[in-house]
Amino acid sequence: MELGTSIDDLLKEELKNPEFKREYEAECERLESAYAAYKARENLGQHKS
């Protein structure tokens, strides 16, 4: 990685690797689900971590 490389550029390069891309997308889905659950609990007044 070159000095000055942005995280977006690094990610763009890493996403060319099919295995990395598959795991990255799976992790994004998990994070979206966790965030949705957090927001649902927050809306119900249940701030449980």
PyMOL commands that set and color helices and strands:
alter all, ss='L'
color gray80, all
select helices_A, chain A and resi 7-14+18-43
alter helices_A, ss='H'
color red, helices_A
deselect
rebuild
show_as cartoon
